Amino acid sequence: MRAVVHEGAKGTDGLRLTETAEPVPGSGEVRVGLRAAGLNHRDLFLMDSRRGDEPAFIPGSDSVGVVAAVGDGVSGIRVGDEVVINPSLG
């Protein structure tokens, strides 16, 4: 899949567009096919506070999309459900 990832340099200098493996949801997780995502203060904080040796991450704390895959132990959500990703809820 194509994604904007952050790694290495602090701040927005660490952002780059890349191809990455599609994640497989683990137990209690789902994979969401994003339709829209936005950077917010949490993303900027994470990018600015990195030491440079942490694994890359995909920013976009505020997002909407459709559930594309469901891991073991997930109930109440199924593939095709529309979702809102809001990190302040959990």
MODELLER restraints for C-alpha pairs under 7 A, 6 or more apart:
rsr = mdl.restraints
at = mdl.atoms
rsr.add(forms.Gaussian(group=physical.xy_distance, feature=features.Distance(at['CA:1:A'], at['CA:19:A']), mean=5.50, stdev=0.5))
rsr.add(forms.Gaussian(group=physical.xy_distance, feature=features.Distance(at['CA:1:A'], at['CA:20:A']), mean=5.44, stdev=0.5))
rsr.add(forms.Gaussian(group=physical.xy_distance, feature=features.Distance(at['CA:1:A'], at['CA:21:A']), mean=6.09, stdev=0.5))
rsr.add(forms.Gaussian(group=physical.xy_distance, feature=features.Distance(at['CA:1:A'], at['CA:22:A']), mean=5.64, stdev=0.5))
rsr.add(forms.Gaussian(group=physical.xy_distance, feature=features.Distance(at['CA:2:A'], at['CA:18:A']), mean=5.69, stdev=0.5))
rsr.add(forms.Gaussian(group=physical.xy_distance, feature=features.Distance(at['CA:2:A'], at['CA:19:A']), mean=4.50, stdev=0.5))
rsr.add(forms.Gaussian(group=physical.xy_distance, feature=features.Distance(at['CA:2:A'], at['CA:20:A']), mean=6.26, stdev=0.5))
rsr.add(forms.Gaussian(group=physical.xy_distance, feature=features.Distance(at['CA:3:A'], at['CA:17:A']), mean=5.72, stdev=0.5))
rsr.add(forms.Gaussian(group=physical.xy_distance, feature=features.Distance(at['CA:3:A'], at['CA:18:A']), mean=5.58, stdev=0.5))
rsr.add(forms.Gaussian(group=physical.xy_distance, feature=features.Distance(at['CA:3:A'], at['CA:19:A']), mean=6.27, stdev=0.5))
rsr.add(forms.Gaussian(group=physical.xy_distance, feature=features.Distance(at['CA:3:A'], at['CA:20:A']), mean=6.92, stdev=0.5))
rsr.add(forms.Gaussian(group=physical.xy_distance, feature=features.Distance(at['CA:4:A'], at['CA:15:A']), mean=6.52, stdev=0.5))
rsr.add(forms.Gaussian(group=physical.xy_distance, feature=features.Distance(at['CA:4:A'], at['CA:16:A']), mean=5.46, stdev=0.5))
rsr.add(forms.Gaussian(group=physical.xy_distance, feature=features.Distance(at['CA:4:A'], at['CA:17:A']), mean=4.39, stdev=0.5))
rsr.add(forms.Gaussian(group=physical.xy_distance, feature=features.Distance(at['CA:4:A'], at['CA:18:A']), mean=6.26, stdev=0.5))
rsr.add(forms.Gaussian(group=physical.xy_distance, feature=features.Distance(at['CA:4:A'], at['CA:58:A']), mean=6.15, stdev=0.5))
rsr.add(forms.Gaussian(group=physical.xy_distance, feature=features.Distance(at['CA:5:A'], at['CA:15:A']), mean=5.59, stdev=0.5))
rsr.add(forms.Gaussian(group=physical.xy_distance, feature=features.Distance(at['CA:5:A'], at['CA:16:A']), mean=5.58, stdev=0.5))
rsr.add(forms.Gaussian(group=physical.xy_distance, feature=features.Distance(at['CA:5:A'], at['CA:17:A']), mean=6.40, stdev=0.5))
rsr.add(forms.Gaussian(group=physical.xy_distance, feature=features.Distance(at['CA:5:A'], at['CA:56:A']), mean=6.27, stdev=0.5))
rsr.add(forms.Gaussian(group=physical.xy_distance, feature=features.Distance(at['CA:5:A'], at['CA:57:A']), mean=5.54, stdev=0.5))
rsr.add(forms.Gaussian(group=physical.xy_distance, feature=features.Distance(at['CA:5:A'], at['CA:58:A']), mean=4.54, stdev=0.5))
rsr.add(forms.Gaussian(group=physical.xy_distance, feature=features.Distance(at['CA:5:A'], at['CA:59:A']), mean=6.67, stdev=0.5))
rsr.add(forms.Gaussian(group=physical.xy_distance, feature=features.Distance(at['CA:6:A'], at['CA:14:A']), mean=5.04, stdev=0.5))
rsr.add(forms.Gaussian(group=physical.xy_distance, feature=features.Distance(at['CA:6:A'], at['CA:15:A']), mean=4.47, stdev=0.5))
rsr.add(forms.Gaussian(group=physical.xy_distance, feature=features.Distance(at['CA:6:A'], at['CA:16:A']), mean=6.52, stdev=0.5))
rsr.add(forms.Gaussian(group=physical.xy_distance, feature=features.Distance(at['CA:6:A'], at['CA:56:A']), mean=5.41, stdev=0.5))
rsr.add(forms.Gaussian(group=physical.xy_distance, feature=features.Distance(at['CA:6:A'], at['CA:57:A']), mean=5.46, stdev=0.5))
rsr.add(forms.Gaussian(group=physical.xy_distance, feature=features.Distance(at['CA:6:A'], at['CA:58:A']), mean=6.23, stdev=0.5))
rsr.add(forms.Gaussian(group=physical.xy_distance, feature=features.Distance(at['CA:7:A'], at['CA:14:A']), mean=5.17, stdev=0.5))
rsr.add(forms.Gaussian(group=physical.xy_distance, feature=features.Distance(at['CA:7:A'], at['CA:15:A']), mean=6.73, stdev=0.5))
rsr.add(forms.Gaussian(group=physical.xy_distance, feature=features.Distance(at['CA:7:A'], at['CA:52:A']), mean=6.78, stdev=0.5))
rsr.add(forms.Gaussian(group=physical.xy_distance, feature=features.Distance(at['CA:7:A'], at['CA:55:A']), mean=6.77, stdev=0.5))
rsr.add(forms.Gaussian(group=physical.xy_distance, feature=features.Distance(at['CA:7:A'], at['CA:56:A']), mean=4.53, stdev=0.5))
rsr.add(forms.Gaussian(group=physical.xy_distance, feature=features.Distance(at['CA:7:A'], at['CA:57:A']), mean=6.89, stdev=0.5))
rsr.add(forms.Gaussian(group=physical.xy_distance, feature=features.Distance(at['CA:8:A'], at['CA:14:A']), mean=5.52, stdev=0.5))
rsr.add(forms.Gaussian(group=physical.xy_distance, feature=features.Distance(at['CA:8:A'], at['CA:52:A']), mean=4.40, stdev=0.5))
rsr.add(forms.Gaussian(group=physical.xy_distance, feature=features.Distance(at['CA:8:A'], at['CA:53:A']), mean=6.62, stdev=0.5))
rsr.add(forms.Gaussian(group=physical.xy_distance, feature=features.Distance(at['CA:9:A'], at['CA:52:A']), mean=5.90, stdev=0.5))
rsr.add(forms.Gaussian(group=physical.xy_distance, feature=features.Distance(at['CA:10:A'], at['CA:47:A']), mean=5.64, stdev=0.5))
rsr.add(forms.Gaussian(group=physical.xy_distance, feature=features.Distance(at['CA:10:A'], at['CA:48:A']), mean=5.04, stdev=0.5))
rsr.add(forms.Gaussian(group=physical.xy_distance, feature=features.Distance(at['CA:10:A'], at['CA:50:A']), mean=6.05, stdev=0.5))
rsr.add(forms.Gaussian(group=physical.xy_distance, feature=features.Distance(at['CA:10:A'], at['CA:52:A']), mean=6.96, stdev=0.5))
rsr.add(forms.Gaussian(group=physical.xy_distance, feature=features.Distance(at['CA:11:A'], at['CA:44:A']), mean=6.88, stdev=0.5))
rsr.add(forms.Gaussian(group=physical.xy_distance, feature=features.Distance(at['CA:11:A'], at['CA:47:A']), mean=4.82, stdev=0.5))
rsr.add(forms.Gaussian(group=physical.xy_distance, feature=features.Distance(at['CA:11:A'], at['CA:48:A']), mean=4.57, stdev=0.5))
rsr.add(forms.Gaussian(group=physical.xy_distance, feature=features.Distance(at['CA:12:A'], at['CA:47:A']), mean=6.97, stdev=0.5))
rsr.add(forms.Gaussian(group=physical.xy_distance, feature=features.Distance(at['CA:25:A'], at['CA:31:A']), mean=5.73, stdev=0.5))
rsr.add(forms.Gaussian(group=physical.xy_distance, feature=features.Distance(at['CA:25:A'], at['CA:69:A']), mean=6.88, stdev=0.5))
rsr.add(forms.Gaussian(group=physical.xy_distance, feature=features.Distance(at['CA:25:A'], at['CA:70:A']), mean=6.31, stdev=0.5))
rsr.add(forms.Gaussian(group=physical.xy_distance, feature=features.Distance(at['CA:25:A'], at['CA:71:A']), mean=4.98, stdev=0.5))
rsr.add(forms.Gaussian(group=physical.xy_distance, feature=features.Distance(at['CA:26:A'], at['CA:71:A']), mean=5.14, stdev=0.5))
rsr.add(forms.Gaussian(group=physical.xy_distance, feature=features.Distance(at['CA:26:A'], at['CA:72:A']), mean=6.81, stdev=0.5))
rsr.add(forms.Gaussian(group=physical.xy_distance, feature=features.Distance(at['CA:27:A'], at['CA:71:A']), mean=5.05, stdev=0.5))
rsr.add(forms.Gaussian(group=physical.xy_distance, feature=features.Distance(at['CA:27:A'], at['CA:72:A']), mean=4.64, stdev=0.5))
rsr.add(forms.Gaussian(group=physical.xy_distance, feature=features.Distance(at['CA:27:A'], at['CA:73:A']), mean=5.79, stdev=0.5))
rsr.add(forms.Gaussian(group=physical.xy_distance, feature=features.Distance(at['CA:28:A'], at['CA:71:A']), mean=5.82, stdev=0.5))
rsr.add(forms.Gaussian(group=physical.xy_distance, feature=features.Distance(at['CA:28:A'], at['CA:72:A']), mean=6.01, stdev=0.5))
rsr.add(forms.Gaussian(group=physical.xy_distance, feature=features.Distance(at['CA:28:A'], at['CA:73:A']), mean=5.21, stdev=0.5))
rsr.add(forms.Gaussian(group=physical.xy_distance, feature=features.Distance(at['CA:28:A'], at['CA:74:A']), mean=5.03, stdev=0.5))
rsr.add(forms.Gaussian(group=physical.xy_distance, feature=features.Distance(at['CA:29:A'], at['CA:70:A']), mean=6.45, stdev=0.5))
rsr.add(forms.Gaussian(group=physical.xy_distance, feature=features.Distance(at['CA:29:A'], at['CA:71:A']), mean=5.27, stdev=0.5))
rsr.add(forms.Gaussian(group=physical.xy_distance, feature=features.Distance(at['CA:29:A'], at['CA:74:A']), mean=6.80, stdev=0.5))
rsr.add(forms.Gaussian(group=physical.xy_distance, feature=features.Distance(at['CA:30:A'], at['CA:67:A']), mean=6.75, stdev=0.5))
rsr.add(forms.Gaussian(group=physical.xy_distance, feature=features.Distance(at['CA:30:A'], at['CA:69:A']), mean=5.67, stdev=0.5))
rsr.add(forms.Gaussian(group=physical.xy_distance, feature=features.Distance(at['CA:30:A'], at['CA:70:A']), mean=4.50, stdev=0.5))
rsr.add(forms.Gaussian(group=physical.xy_distance, feature=features.Distance(at['CA:30:A'], at['CA:71:A']), mean=5.75, stdev=0.5))
rsr.add(forms.Gaussian(group=physical.xy_distance, feature=features.Distance(at['CA:31:A'], at['CA:67:A']), mean=5.97, stdev=0.5))
rsr.add(forms.Gaussian(group=physical.xy_distance, feature=features.Distance(at['CA:31:A'], at['CA:68:A']), mean=5.53, stdev=0.5))
rsr.add(forms.Gaussian(group=physical.xy_distance, feature=features.Distance(at['CA:31:A'], at['CA:69:A']), mean=5.08, stdev=0.5))
rsr.add(forms.Gaussian(group=physical.xy_distance, feature=features.Distance(at['CA:31:A'], at['CA:70:A']), mean=6.50, stdev=0.5))
rsr.add(forms.Gaussian(group=physical.xy_distance, feature=features.Distance(at['CA:32:A'], at['CA:65:A']), mean=6.00, stdev=0.5))
rsr.add(forms.Gaussian(group=physical.xy_distance, feature=features.Distance(at['CA:32:A'], at['CA:66:A']), mean=5.48, stdev=0.5))
rsr.add(forms.Gaussian(group=physical.xy_distance, feature=features.Distance(at['CA:32:A'], at['CA:67:A']), mean=4.42, stdev=0.5))
rsr.add(forms.Gaussian(group=physical.xy_distance, feature=features.Distance(at['CA:32:A'], at['CA:68:A']), mean=5.28, stdev=0.5))
rsr.add(forms.Gaussian(group=physical.xy_distance, feature=features.Distance(at['CA:33:A'], at['CA:65:A']), mean=5.42, stdev=0.5))
rsr.add(forms.Gaussian(group=physical.xy_distance, feature=features.Distance(at['CA:33:A'], at['CA:66:A']), mean=5.29, stdev=0.5))
rsr.add(forms.Gaussian(group=physical.xy_distance, feature=features.Distance(at['CA:33:A'], at['CA:67:A']), mean=6.16, stdev=0.5))
rsr.add(forms.Gaussian(group=physical.xy_distance, feature=features.Distance(at['CA:33:A'], at['CA:68:A']), mean=5.71, stdev=0.5))
rsr.add(forms.Gaussian(group=physical.xy_distance, feature=features.Distance(at['CA:34:A'], at['CA:63:A']), mean=6.81, stdev=0.5))
rsr.add(forms.Gaussian(group=physical.xy_distance, feature=features.Distance(at['CA:34:A'], at['CA:64:A']), mean=5.84, stdev=0.5))
rsr.add(forms.Gaussian(group=physical.xy_distance, feature=features.Distance(at['CA:34:A'], at['CA:65:A']), mean=4.20, stdev=0.5))
rsr.add(forms.Gaussian(group=physical.xy_distance, feature=features.Distance(at['CA:34:A'], at['CA:66:A']), mean=6.60, stdev=0.5))
rsr.add(forms.Gaussian(group=physical.xy_distance, feature=features.Distance(at['CA:35:A'], at['CA:64:A']), mean=5.81, stdev=0.5))
rsr.add(forms.Gaussian(group=physical.xy_distance, feature=features.Distance(at['CA:35:A'], at['CA:65:A']), mean=4.73, stdev=0.5))
rsr.add(forms.Gaussian(group=physical.xy_distance, feature=features.Distance(at['CA:36:A'], at['CA:63:A']), mean=5.64, stdev=0.5))
rsr.add(forms.Gaussian(group=physical.xy_distance, feature=features.Distance(at['CA:36:A'], at['CA:64:A']), mean=5.51, stdev=0.5))
rsr.add(forms.Gaussian(group=physical.xy_distance, feature=features.Distance(at['CA:36:A'], at['CA:65:A']), mean=6.81, stdev=0.5))
rsr.add(forms.Gaussian(group=physical.xy_distance, feature=features.Distance(at['CA:37:A'], at['CA:60:A']), mean=5.38, stdev=0.5))
rsr.add(forms.Gaussian(group=physical.xy_distance, feature=features.Distance(at['CA:37:A'], at['CA:62:A']), mean=5.71, stdev=0.5))
rsr.add(forms.Gaussian(group=physical.xy_distance, feature=features.Distance(at['CA:37:A'], at['CA:63:A']), mean=4.13, stdev=0.5))
rsr.add(forms.Gaussian(group=physical.xy_distance, feature=features.Distance(at['CA:37:A'], at['CA:64:A']), mean=6.51, stdev=0.5))
rsr.add(forms.Gaussian(group=physical.xy_distance, feature=features.Distance(at['CA:38:A'], at['CA:60:A']), mean=5.27, stdev=0.5))
rsr.add(forms.Gaussian(group=physical.xy_distance, feature=features.Distance(at['CA:38:A'], at['CA:61:A']), mean=6.86, stdev=0.5))
rsr.add(forms.Gaussian(group=physical.xy_distance, feature=features.Distance(at['CA:38:A'], at['CA:62:A']), mean=5.43, stdev=0.5))
rsr.add(forms.Gaussian(group=physical.xy_distance, feature=features.Distance(at['CA:38:A'], at['CA:63:A']), mean=6.33, stdev=0.5))
rsr.add(forms.Gaussian(group=physical.xy_distance, feature=features.Distance(at['CA:39:A'], at['CA:59:A']), mean=6.83, stdev=0.5))
rsr.add(forms.Gaussian(group=physical.xy_distance, feature=features.Distance(at['CA:39:A'], at['CA:60:A']), mean=5.05, stdev=0.5))
rsr.add(forms.Gaussian(group=physical.xy_distance, feature=features.Distance(at['CA:39:A'], at['CA:61:A']), mean=6.42, stdev=0.5))
rsr.add(forms.Gaussian(group=physical.xy_distance, feature=features.Distance(at['CA:39:A'], at['CA:62:A']), mean=6.80, stdev=0.5))
rsr.add(forms.Gaussian(group=physical.xy_distance, feature=features.Distance(at['CA:40:A'], at['CA:61:A']), mean=6.78, stdev=0.5))
rsr.add(forms.Gaussian(group=physical.xy_distance, feature=features.Distance(at['CA:43:A'], at['CA:59:A']), mean=5.79, stdev=0.5))
rsr.add(forms.Gaussian(group=physical.xy_distance, feature=features.Distance(at['CA:43:A'], at['CA:60:A']), mean=6.68, stdev=0.5))
rsr.add(forms.Gaussian(group=physical.xy_distance, feature=features.Distance(at['CA:43:A'], at['CA:61:A']), mean=6.51, stdev=0.5))
rsr.add(forms.Gaussian(group=physical.xy_distance, feature=features.Distance(at['CA:61:A'], at['CA:85:A']), mean=6.93, stdev=0.5))
rsr.add(forms.Gaussian(group=physical.xy_distance, feature=features.Distance(at['CA:61:A'], at['CA:86:A']), mean=6.63, stdev=0.5))
rsr.add(forms.Gaussian(group=physical.xy_distance, feature=features.Distance(at['CA:61:A'], at['CA:87:A']), mean=6.23, stdev=0.5))
rsr.add(forms.Gaussian(group=physical.xy_distance, feature=features.Distance(at['CA:62:A'], at['CA:85:A']), mean=5.65, stdev=0.5))
rsr.add(forms.Gaussian(group=physical.xy_distance, feature=features.Distance(at['CA:62:A'], at['CA:86:A']), mean=5.54, stdev=0.5))
rsr.add(forms.Gaussian(group=physical.xy_distance, feature=features.Distance(at['CA:63:A'], at['CA:84:A']), mean=5.96, stdev=0.5))
rsr.add(forms.Gaussian(group=physical.xy_distance, feature=features.Distance(at['CA:63:A'], at['CA:85:A']), mean=4.99, stdev=0.5))
rsr.add(forms.Gaussian(group=physical.xy_distance, feature=features.Distance(at['CA:64:A'], at['CA:83:A']), mean=5.74, stdev=0.5))
rsr.add(forms.Gaussian(group=physical.xy_distance, feature=features.Distance(at['CA:64:A'], at['CA:84:A']), mean=4.50, stdev=0.5))
rsr.add(forms.Gaussian(group=physical.xy_distance, feature=features.Distance(at['CA:64:A'], at['CA:85:A']), mean=5.94, stdev=0.5))
rsr.add(forms.Gaussian(group=physical.xy_distance, feature=features.Distance(at['CA:65:A'], at['CA:82:A']), mean=5.77, stdev=0.5))
rsr.add(forms.Gaussian(group=physical.xy_distance, feature=features.Distance(at['CA:65:A'], at['CA:83:A']), mean=5.55, stdev=0.5))
rsr.add(forms.Gaussian(group=physical.xy_distance, feature=features.Distance(at['CA:65:A'], at['CA:84:A']), mean=6.70, stdev=0.5))
rsr.add(forms.Gaussian(group=physical.xy_distance, feature=features.Distance(at['CA:66:A'], at['CA:80:A']), mean=5.58, stdev=0.5))
rsr.add(forms.Gaussian(group=physical.xy_distance, feature=features.Distance(at['CA:66:A'], at['CA:81:A']), mean=5.51, stdev=0.5))
rsr.add(forms.Gaussian(group=physical.xy_distance, feature=features.Distance(at['CA:66:A'], at['CA:82:A']), mean=4.43, stdev=0.5))
rsr.add(forms.Gaussian(group=physical.xy_distance, feature=features.Distance(at['CA:66:A'], at['CA:83:A']), mean=5.90, stdev=0.5))
rsr.add(forms.Gaussian(group=physical.xy_distance, feature=features.Distance(at['CA:67:A'], at['CA:78:A']), mean=6.76, stdev=0.5))
rsr.add(forms.Gaussian(group=physical.xy_distance, feature=features.Distance(at['CA:67:A'], at['CA:79:A']), mean=4.88, stdev=0.5))
rsr.add(forms.Gaussian(group=physical.xy_distance, feature=features.Distance(at['CA:67:A'], at['CA:80:A']), mean=5.22, stdev=0.5))
rsr.add(forms.Gaussian(group=physical.xy_distance, feature=features.Distance(at['CA:67:A'], at['CA:81:A']), mean=5.39, stdev=0.5))
rsr.add(forms.Gaussian(group=physical.xy_distance, feature=features.Distance(at['CA:67:A'], at['CA:82:A']), mean=6.42, stdev=0.5))
rsr.add(forms.Gaussian(group=physical.xy_distance, feature=features.Distance(at['CA:68:A'], at['CA:79:A']), mean=5.25, stdev=0.5))
rsr.add(forms.Gaussian(group=physical.xy_distance, feature=features.Distance(at['CA:68:A'], at['CA:80:A']), mean=6.43, stdev=0.5))
rsr.add(forms.Gaussian(group=physical.xy_distance, feature=features.Distance(at['CA:69:A'], at['CA:79:A']), mean=5.72, stdev=0.5))
rsr.add(forms.Gaussian(group=physical.xy_distance, feature=features.Distance(at['CA:70:A'], at['CA:78:A']), mean=6.59, stdev=0.5))
rsr.add(forms.Gaussian(group=physical.xy_distance, feature=features.Distance(at['CA:70:A'], at['CA:79:A']), mean=6.63, stdev=0.5))
